[in-house]
Amino acid sequence: LASDNHQLQFFAIPSKFSLNRSAVFREGRIYGMDITSGAAVAALLFDEYDLNKIDRKSKVNSKPLSVLDLCCAPGLKLCAVADLVPPSSVVVGVDISKRRISL
């Protein structure tokens, strides 16, 4: 699954690897999430991308999406969705857990 600037890919890393210390993680270029969380993002966006196939001439999916993520904390899936939706889309996350939001 890919947008103009981002692509959803999965990689296995050794359990001893400290992801939060890596430069690419700190720069926000990668997310540390399990495969099931990534699959949820892919499932959410797959149908929308599939139904609104990229315009063959412009190579751009011009239909903006509206996404509401309830219980969004800590927000990794929300960030991945925001990176992958077409331009002008609206992505909103809501959660009532102060403890989970602060993660």
Salt bridges, closest charged atoms under 4 A:
GLU27 OE1 - ARG29 NE 3.03
GLU48 OE2 - LYS63 NZ 3.43
ASP50 OD1 - LYS53 NZ 3.02
ASP83 OD1 - HIS6 NE2 3.95
